[in-house]
């Protein structure tokens, strides 16, 4: 649990707004002014994941975040074919709803990294303008993604049953494996994470949401090619002790991406934005300051 003060879940929920995406109610949050910064959460949690970083980032940027379809306090339609491409459509629809026309900075985590990769590929196709992209622990490359047992079971033929049986106790067991040894979530944090997962009968769609894992394999070449070709500044800030997408993923990133900008957080697991919010904030602001310095220098040259 971070030492930085966060936002209580009840207060966070009270600040949320709704818009309609393809007939589904989507919960979103905005704060601050300045350059737009889109925050994209991971699986199986929600945008509250950013609550430790929200106030310090909102002091500098215009923050935009939503609970994606099937997550948190947004709609979780039962028979829906969830996809990462549709979640990227959702992010673009939210930006349009808010009238955002400027280039967008992206900060993403886990499942959100895949959505960000899709947005980066769309940037390369001229379908959206990104100003920068920072990835926290996520399966950027299928070959280095090591899913935990519950994810494997959700993908199996008994996935619907596994989802329905998913509980706060099982969440605690999974998180114990993927958080750092000294940064485990507190009982109250686990209660809050579970509250967001359980809302709108979330466990009933987990076996449908988990299809993102094979979808990542299908999109790998397109996404990695975009990352290799793009001029969009990128950084990875990664909890090194994460068994899913930790130091081994960063090693692969350094192999595949030229001039790779990577930060490894020793002793931190899969949720650096809650485990080590101060470190993530420091490294994110350092990245943005470097961009601003380069922009000034380019403008003067």
C-alpha positions as CSV (number, residue, x, y, z in Angstrom):
1,X,0.0,0.0,0.0
2,X,1.4,3.4,-1.0
3,X,2.5,5.9,1.6
4,X,0.9,8.7,-0.6
5,X,-2.6,9.7,0.4
6,X,-5.2,8.3,-2.0
7,X,-8.9,8.8,-2.6
8,X,-11.3,6.7,-0.6
9,X,-13.4,4.5,-3.0
10,X,-16.7,6.0,-1.9
11,X,-15.4,9.5,-2.6
12,X,-14.0,8.3,-6.0
13,X,-17.3,6.7,-7.0
14,X,-19.1,9.9,-6.0
15,X,-17.0,11.9,-8.4
16,X,-17.7,9.6,-11.4
17,X,-19.8,10.6,-14.5
18,X,-21.7,8.6,-17.1
19,X,-21.8,8.5,-20.8
20,X,-23.3,6.0,-23.3
21,X,-21.1,3.9,-25.5
22,X,-23.0,1.7,-28.0
23,X,-26.0,1.7,-25.7
24,X,-24.0,0.8,-22.6
25,X,-23.4,3.0,-19.5
26,X,-19.8,3.8,-19.0
27,X,-18.4,5.4,-15.8
28,X,-15.7,8.0,-16.3
29,X,-13.7,10.6,-14.3
30,X,-12.0,13.8,-15.2
31,X,-9.8,16.3,-13.3
32,X,-7.3,19.1,-13.8
33,X,-6.4,21.3,-16.7
34,X,-3.7,21.3,-19.4
35,X,-2.5,18.7,-21.8
36,X,-4.9,15.7,-21.9
37,X,-3.6,12.5,-20.1
38,X,-5.6,9.4,-20.7
39,X,-5.2,6.7,-17.9
40,X,-6.1,3.2,-18.9
41,X,-6.6,0.6,-16.1
42,X,-5.9,-3.2,-16.1
43,X,-7.6,-6.5,-15.6
44,X,-9.6,-7.3,-13.4
45,X,-9.7,-4.0,-11.6
46,X,-10.8,-0.4,-12.6
47,X,-9.8,3.2,-12.8
48,X,-9.7,3.6,-9.0
49,X,-6.3,1.9,-9.5
50,X,-5.0,5.4,-10.3
51,X,-6.3,7.0,-7.1
52,X,-2.9,7.5,-5.5
53,X,-1.6,9.3,-8.6
54,X,-4.8,11.2,-9.4
55,X,-4.3,14.5,-7.4
56,X,-0.6,15.0,-8.2
57,X,-1.2,14.4,-11.9
58,X,-4.4,16.5,-11.9
59,X,-2.2,19.4,-10.6
60,X,-0.4,19.3,-13.9
61,X,-2.6,17.8,-16.6
62,X,-6.2,17.2,-17.7
63,X,-6.9,13.7,-16.6
64,X,-9.3,11.4,-18.3
65,X,-10.1,7.8,-17.1
66,X,-13.0,5.4,-17.5
67,X,-13.9,2.0,-16.2
68,X,-13.8,0.0,-19.5
69,X,-16.8,-2.1,-20.6
70,X,-17.0,-5.1,-18.3
71,X,-15.0,-3.5,-15.5
72,X,-15.6,-1.5,-12.3
73,X,-18.8,0.6,-12.2
74,X,-19.4,0.4,-16.0
75,X,-21.9,-1.9,-17.7
76,X,-21.0,-5.6,-17.8
77,X,-23.3,-7.0,-20.5
78,X,-23.6,-10.8,-20.1
79,X,-23.4,-12.1,-23.7
80,X,-21.0,-9.5,-25.0
81,X,-18.0,-10.3,-27.2
82,X,-15.5,-8.1,-25.3
83,X,-12.4,-7.1,-27.2
84,X,-9.3,-4.9,-26.8
85,X,-10.1,-3.2,-30.2
86,X,-13.6,-2.2,-28.9
87,X,-12.0,-0.9,-25.7
88,X,-9.8,1.3,-27.9
89,X,-13.0,2.5,-29.6
90,X,-14.4,3.3,-26.2
91,X,-11.4,5.4,-25.3
92,X,-11.7,7.3,-28.5
93,X,-15.5,7.7,-28.0
94,X,-14.8,9.2,-24.5
95,X,-12.3,11.6,-25.9
96,X,-14.8,12.7,-28.5
97,X,-17.5,13.0,-25.8
98,X,-15.3,15.3,-23.9
99,X,-14.3,17.3,-27.0
100,X,-10.7,16.5,-26.8
101,X,-9.0,17.3,-30.1
102,X,-5.4,17.8,-28.9
103,X,-2.7,15.1,-29.0
104,X,-3.2,12.8,-26.0
105,X,-0.6,11.4,-23.6
106,X,-1.3,7.9,-22.4
107,X,-0.5,6.2,-19.1
108,X,-1.6,2.5,-19.1
109,X,-1.4,-0.6,-16.9
110,X,-1.7,-4.4,-17.7
111,X,-4.8,-5.0,-20.0
112,X,-4.7,-1.2,-20.5
113,X,-1.2,-1.6,-22.1
114,X,-2.8,-3.6,-24.9
115,X,-5.5,-1.0,-25.4
116,X,-2.7,1.6,-25.5
117,X,-0.8,-0.5,-28.1
118,X,-3.9,-0.5,-30.2
119,X,-4.1,3.3,-29.9
120,X,-0.5,3.5,-30.9
121,X,-1.1,1.4,-34.0
122,X,-4.0,3.7,-34.8
123,X,-1.7,6.7,-34.3
124,X,0.5,5.2,-36.9
125,X,-2.5,4.9,-39.2
126,X,-3.5,8.5,-38.6
127,X,-6.7,7.6,-36.7
128,X,-5.7,9.3,-33.4
129,X,-2.9,11.6,-32.3
130,X,-0.8,10.4,-29.3
131,X,1.8,12.7,-27.7
132,X,3.5,10.0,-25.5
133,X,2.8,6.6,-24.1
134,X,4.0,5.1,-20.8
135,X,3.3,1.5,-19.9
136,X,3.2,0.0,-16.5
137,X,3.4,-3.8,-16.0
138,X,1.6,-5.4,-18.9
139,X,1.8,-8.2,-21.5
140,X,3.3,-6.1,-24.3
141,X,4.6,-9.3,-25.9
142,X,2.6,-12.6,-25.7
143,X,5.8,-14.6,-25.5
144,X,6.8,-13.0,-22.1
145,X,3.3,-13.0,-20.6
146,X,3.0,-15.5,-17.7
147,X,-0.7,-15.7,-16.7
148,X,-1.6,-16.8,-13.2
149,X,-3.6,-20.0,-12.6
150,X,-7.0,-18.3,-12.4
151,X,-6.4,-16.6,-15.8
152,X,-5.5,-20.0,-17.4
153,X,-8.7,-21.5,-15.9
154,X,-10.9,-18.7,-17.1
155,X,-9.6,-19.4,-20.6
156,X,-10.4,-23.1,-20.3
157,X,-13.7,-24.8,-21.1
158,X,-14.7,-24.4,-17.4
159,X,-14.1,-20.6,-17.6
160,X,-17.7,-19.6,-17.0
161,X,-17.8,-21.7,-13.8
162,X,-14.4,-20.4,-12.6
163,X,-15.7,-16.8,-13.1
164,X,-18.9,-17.4,-11.2
165,X,-16.9,-19.0,-8.3
166,X,-14.4,-16.2,-8.2
167,X,-14.5,-14.5,-4.8
168,X,-12.8,-12.0,-2.6
169,X,-10.8,-14.9,-1.1
170,X,-9.6,-16.0,-4.6
171,X,-8.7,-12.4,-5.5
172,X,-6.6,-12.1,-2.3
173,X,-4.8,-15.3,-3.2
174,X,-4.1,-14.1,-6.7
175,X,-2.9,-10.7,-5.6
176,X,-0.7,-12.2,-3.0
177,X,1.2,-13.9,-5.8
178,X,1.6,-10.8,-8.0
179,X,2.2,-8.0,-5.6
180,X,5.7,-7.4,-4.2
181,X,6.7,-9.2,-1.0
182,X,6.7,-6.0,1.1
183,X,4.0,-4.1,-0.8
184,X,1.0,-6.4,-0.4
185,X,-2.5,-4.9,-0.5
186,X,-4.2,-4.2,2.8
187,X,-7.4,-5.8,3.9
188,X,-9.3,-2.6,3.1
189,X,-7.7,-2.3,-0.3
190,X,-8.7,-5.9,-1.1
191,X,-12.2,-5.1,0.0
192,X,-12.3,-2.1,-2.4
193,X,-10.8,-4.0,-5.3
194,X,-13.3,-6.7,-4.8
195,X,-16.2,-4.2,-4.6
196,X,-15.3,-2.9,-8.0
197,X,-14.9,-6.4,-9.5
198,X,-18.2,-7.7,-7.9
199,X,-20.2,-4.6,-9.0
200,X,-22.9,-5.5,-11.7
201,X,-22.1,-9.2,-11.3
202,X,-18.6,-8.8,-12.7
203,X,-17.5,-12.4,-12.1
204,X,-20.1,-13.5,-14.5
205,X,-18.3,-11.9,-17.5
206,X,-14.6,-12.6,-16.4
207,X,-14.4,-15.6,-18.8
208,X,-15.5,-13.3,-21.6
209,X,-13.0,-10.5,-20.7
210,X,-10.1,-13.0,-20.5
211,X,-10.3,-13.4,-24.3
212,X,-7.9,-10.5,-24.4
213,X,-5.1,-13.1,-24.0
214,X,-5.5,-14.8,-27.4
215,X,-6.4,-11.4,-28.9
216,X,-3.0,-10.2,-27.9
217,X,-1.4,-13.0,-29.9
218,X,-3.6,-12.2,-32.9
219,X,-2.5,-8.5,-32.8
220,X,1.1,-9.0,-31.8
221,X,2.8,-8.3,-35.1
222,X,0.8,-5.2,-35.8
223,X,1.3,-3.8,-32.3
224,X,5.0,-4.5,-32.1
225,X,5.6,-3.2,-35.6
226,X,3.9,0.1,-34.5
227,X,6.0,0.3,-31.4
228,X,9.2,-0.2,-33.4
229,X,8.2,2.3,-36.1
230,X,6.6,5.1,-34.0
231,X,8.1,8.5,-33.2
232,X,5.8,8.7,-30.2
233,X,8.0,8.9,-27.1
234,X,7.5,5.8,-24.9
235,X,8.7,4.6,-21.5
236,X,8.1,1.4,-19.5
237,X,7.9,1.7,-15.7
238,X,7.8,-1.8,-14.4
239,X,7.6,-3.6,-11.0
240,X,10.6,-6.0,-11.4
241,X,9.2,-8.7,-9.0
242,X,6.0,-9.2,-11.0
243,X,5.7,-12.9,-12.1
244,X,3.3,-12.0,-14.9
245,X,5.1,-9.1,-16.7
246,X,8.1,-8.2,-14.6
247,X,11.8,-7.9,-15.3
248,X,11.6,-10.7,-18.0
249,X,9.1,-8.6,-20.0
250,X,11.4,-5.5,-19.8
251,X,14.3,-7.6,-21.0
252,X,12.3,-8.5,-24.1
253,X,11.2,-4.9,-24.6
254,X,14.9,-3.9,-24.6
255,X,15.6,-6.6,-27.3
256,X,12.8,-5.4,-29.5
257,X,12.5,-1.6,-29.1
258,X,15.4,0.6,-30.2
259,X,16.7,3.1,-27.6
260,X,14.4,1.5,-25.1
261,X,13.5,3.8,-22.2
262,X,12.8,1.5,-19.2
263,X,12.7,1.8,-15.4
264,X,12.7,-1.2,-13.2
265,X,11.3,-0.9,-9.7
266,X,13.1,-3.4,-7.5
267,X,10.9,-5.3,-4.9
268,X,7.7,-4.1,-6.6
269,X,5.1,-6.4,-8.2
270,X,2.3,-6.1,-10.8
271,X,0.6,-3.0,-9.5
272,X,3.3,-0.3,-9.2
273,X,0.8,2.5,-9.2
274,X,-0.6,1.3,-5.9
275,X,2.5,-0.5,-4.5
276,X,5.0,2.4,-5.2
277,X,2.9,5.4,-6.3
278,X,5.7,7.9,-5.3
279,X,8.2,6.1,-7.5
280,X,5.9,5.8,-10.4
281,X,5.0,9.5,-10.1
282,X,8.7,10.5,-10.0
283,X,9.6,8.5,-13.0
284,X,6.5,9.6,-15.0
285,X,7.1,13.3,-14.3
286,X,10.8,12.9,-15.2
287,X,9.7,11.4,-18.5
288,X,7.3,14.3,-19.2
289,X,9.9,16.9,-18.1
290,X,12.4,15.4,-20.6
291,X,9.8,15.7,-23.4
292,X,9.0,19.3,-22.5
293,X,12.8,20.1,-22.6
294,X,13.2,18.5,-26.0
295,X,10.1,20.3,-27.3
296,X,11.6,23.7,-26.1
297,X,15.0,22.8,-27.6
298,X,13.4,21.8,-31.0
299,X,11.4,25.0,-31.0
300,X,14.5,27.1,-30.6
301,X,16.6,25.2,-33.1
